[in-house]
Amino acid sequence: MNKQGVVRVALAVTMLSLVAISGWASGQGGPGGGKQGPPPEAIAACEGKSVGDSVEFTGRRGDTVEATCQEKDGQLAAVPTNPPEDGGRQ
């Protein structure tokens, strides 16, 4: 490989690294954004409850969501028993 080829490869590696670092720095975990975590309504629904308790809360779309309280990363939140097929995207 000649000197010009080495410079092109080095430039390409540098650009790819900068793209990866900028995504990490902006908090995006990967394609489609980053981890958002449970909505505040799901956390509030489980206040004073225990793991496994059934609860209901009003979802982001204004619908009633039937859920079960589950703990993840030390936080208790309501996890829908029948999550929407589209993952909750509008």
Secondary structure, DSSP 8 states (H G I E B T S, - for coil): --HHHHHHHHHHHHHHHHHHHHHHHTT--BTTB------HHHHHHTTT--TT-EEEEE-TTS-EEEEEEEEETTEEEEEESS--TTTT--
